[in-house]
Amino acid sequence: MTYSISFRKKASVEYLHSLIWYEERSLQAANHFVHAVKEALDRVAINPHQFRNTYQHFYEIGLKRYPFAII
């Protein structure tokens, strides 16, 4: 079973700001950032409960090579 993923408005804004920040510095870094987010979201959609339970029913996965976490 695969879960659906949705962004809260604040998370969408933070993602877009971060993507722009990386694009201004390096297109390669921006592409890797998009890939890291997609990879993490794909893993969460498959089994969200395999990650660290940070608070009540919120689970957290860190991004590879980037200082962000998806909750």
Stockholm file with secondary structure:
# STOCKHOLM 1.0

chainA/1-71         MTYSISFRKKASVEYLHSLIWYEERSLQAANHFVHAVKEALDRVAINPHQFRNTYQHFYEIGLKRYPFAII
#=GR chainA/1-71 SS CCCCCCCCHHHHHHHHHHHHHHHHHCHHHHHHHHHHHHHHHHHHHHCGGGSEEEETTEEEEECTTSSCEEC
#=GC SS_cons        CCCCCCCCHHHHHHHHHHHHHHHHHCHHHHHHHHHHHHHHHHHHHHCGGGSEEEETTEEEEECTTSSCEEC
//
